[in-house]
Amino acid sequence: MGDRQLNSYTLPFPDLALENGLSYPFPADQTPGSEQSPPQERVTQMLSQLLIQHLRGTNAIVSLHPRPVYIEAASAYCYPDLMVTHDPRDLDRRHRRDGVIQYPCLIIDVISHSISSGERFAQFEQYRQIETLEEYVWVDPTQPKLNCWRQIEPGVWETYRYESGNDVYLDSLSFLIEIEAIYHRTLT
């Protein structure tokens, strides 16, 4: 993010369509994967709070599920658990499509163990088509463990694995945090 001055806020949901005078691209009750397990929900909430706190004073948007990301190259909407964007095209209301994010720098999915790894990798293949995506993260909701794919140059991604006792670094946000903070009050 460099030296840019950004202001942090979350986009309200549901339905920015009325505010923008547009129709929403999908019925809110029909978003794929809209049901999260309690551990997924708790980890998603904790991560969103940590990201919002880190980005306070910036104009980055921390966007929560079920807000979709539109992948233009795939002509598809996807529904990650968390996204962050600071791209002016997402920040400018005149260019946002009903609050849909198109230019995230970070996407985080709190994984469901009912989804196969093949399906998760297929999702990652779609996300990789987003020109502005710098990092993609899978978070295990049941134990302190996450995988981060970081784009180190166009089309080249490296995998970073973090487990209990590690500090997690999200390069796209210059964010360093102990992995245990992500799971604070979430594991029993």
C-alpha positions in Angstrom: 0.0 0.0 0.0 3.0 2.2 0.3 2.6 5.8 1.5 -1.0 6.2 0.3 -3.5 7.8 2.8 -6.6 5.6 3.0 -9.8 5.8 5.1 -11.1 2.5 6.5 -14.8 1.6 6.5 -17.0 -1.4 5.8 -19.6 -1.4 3.2 -23.1 -1.8 4.6 -25.1 -4.7 3.5 -27.8 -5.6 2.5 -28.8 -3.9 -0.6 -26.9 -0.9 -1.9 -29.1 -1.3 -5.0 -31.8 1.0 -3.7 -29.2 3.6 -2.8 -27.7 3.4 -6.2 -31.0 3.0 -8.1 -29.8 -0.3 -9.5 -30.9 -3.9 -9.2 -28.8 -6.3 -7.3 -27.1 -9.0 -9.4 -28.4 -11.9 -7.2 -31.0 -12.4 -4.5 -29.3 -12.1 -1.1 -30.9 -15.4 0.1 -29.4 -17.3 -2.8 -25.7 -16.5 -2.4 -23.6 -19.7 -2.5 -22.2 -20.8 0.8 -24.1 -18.2 2.8 -24.3 -20.5 5.8 -21.2 -20.6 8.0 -20.5 -22.9 10.9 -20.1 -21.3 14.3 -16.3 -21.7 14.2 -16.1 -20.2 10.7 -18.3 -17.3 11.8 -16.2 -16.5 14.9 -12.9 -16.6 12.9 -14.4 -14.4 10.1 -15.7 -11.9 12.7 -12.3 -11.8 14.5 -10.4 -11.4 11.3 -12.7 -8.6 10.1 -12.3 -6.7 13.4 -8.5 -7.1 13.2 -8.4 -5.9 9.6 -10.7 -2.9 10.3 -8.6 -1.9 13.3 -5.4 -2.2 11.3 -6.8 -0.2 8.4 -8.4 2.6 10.5 -7.4 5.9 9.1 -7.2 4.7 5.5 -9.9 4.5 2.8 -9.6 0.8 2.4 -12.8 -1.2 2.3 -13.1 -4.4 4.4 -15.9 -6.2 2.8 -17.7 -9.2 4.5 -19.6 -12.2 3.1 -22.1 -12.2 1.3 -20.9 -9.3 -0.7 -19.6 -10.7 -4.0 -16.5 -10.1 -6.0 -17.0 -9.8 -9.7 -14.3 -11.5 -11.8 -14.6 -9.8 -15.1 -12.2 -12.3 -16.9 -14.4 -15.2 -15.8 -17.7 -13.3 -16.0 -18.5 -14.7 -12.6 -19.5 -13.6 -9.1 -17.8 -15.3 -6.2 -18.5 -14.9 -2.5 -15.4 -14.9 -0.3 -15.7 -14.5 3.4 -13.6 -11.3 3.5 -12.0 -9.0 1.0 -10.0 -5.8 1.2 -9.8 -3.2 -1.6 -8.2 0.2 -1.7 -8.6 0.5 -5.5 -10.1 3.9 -6.5 -12.5 2.0 -8.9 -14.1 0.2 -6.0 -14.0 3.3 -3.8 -15.7 5.6 -6.3 -19.5 5.0 -5.9 -20.1 5.9 -9.5 -18.1 3.0 -10.6 -19.2 0.4 -8.1 -21.8 -2.0 -9.3 -24.3 -2.3 -6.4 -21.5 -2.5 -3.9 -19.9 -5.4 -5.7 -16.1 -5.4 -5.3 -14.1 -5.9 -8.5 -10.5 -4.9 -7.6 -9.6 -6.5 -4.2 -6.0 -6.7 -3.1 -6.7 -9.4 -0.5 -9.3 -12.2 -0.4 -9.7 -14.5 2.7 -11.8 -17.6 2.8 -12.4 -19.3 6.1 -12.5 -22.8 4.8 -15.3 -25.3 5.2 -14.1 -28.9 5.6 -17.1 -30.0 3.6 -15.7 -28.3 0.5 -13.0 -30.4 -1.3 -9.5 -29.1 -1.8 -10.2 -29.5 -5.6 -13.1 -27.1 -5.3 -11.0 -24.6 -3.3 -8.2 -24.7 -5.8 -10.7 -24.2 -8.6 -11.9 -21.1 -6.7 -8.3 -19.9 -6.4 -7.9 -20.3 -10.1 -10.8 -17.9 -10.7 -9.5 -15.4 -8.1 -6.0 -15.4 -9.8 -7.7 -13.7 -12.8 -8.3 -10.6 -10.8 -5.7 -8.1 -11.9 -5.4 -6.4 -8.5 -5.3 -9.5 -6.3 -2.0 -9.6 -4.3 -2.9 -12.3 -1.7 -5.3 -15.1 -1.2 -5.7 -16.7 2.2 -7.3 -19.9 3.5 -8.0 -20.0 7.2 -8.8 -23.2 9.0 -11.6 -22.4 11.5 -10.8 -25.3 13.8 -7.1 -24.8 14.5 -4.5 -22.1 14.2 -3.5 -22.8 10.6 -3.6 -20.8 7.4 -2.2 -20.8 3.9 -1.4 -17.6 2.1 -0.7 -17.4 -1.6 1.2 -14.2 -2.5 1.7 -13.0 -6.0 5.4 -12.1 -6.1 5.4 -11.1 -9.8 2.6 -11.2 -12.4 1.4 -14.8 -12.7 3.8 -16.1 -10.1 2.4 -17.1 -6.7 4.3 -18.4 -3.6 2.6 -20.3 -0.8 3.2 -19.4 2.8 2.0 -21.7 5.6 1.4 -20.4 9.1 0.7 -22.5 12.2 0.4 -22.0 16.0 3.2 -19.9 17.3 3.8 -18.1 14.0 3.3 -14.5 13.1 1.2 -14.0 10.0 2.3 -11.4 7.5 -0.1 -10.0 4.9 2.1 -8.1 2.5 -0.8 -6.5 0.6 -1.7 -4.6 3.8 1.7 -4.4 5.5 0.0 -6.3 8.4 1.8 -8.5 10.9 -0.1 -10.3 13.6 0.3 -13.4 15.8 -1.8 -16.2 14.5 -3.3 -16.7 18.0 -4.9 -13.3 17.7 -7.0 -14.5 14.8 -8.3 -17.3 16.9 -8.8 -15.3 20.1 -11.9 -16.6 21.9 -12.8 -18.8 18.9 -11.3 -22.2 19.8 -12.7 -24.2 22.6 
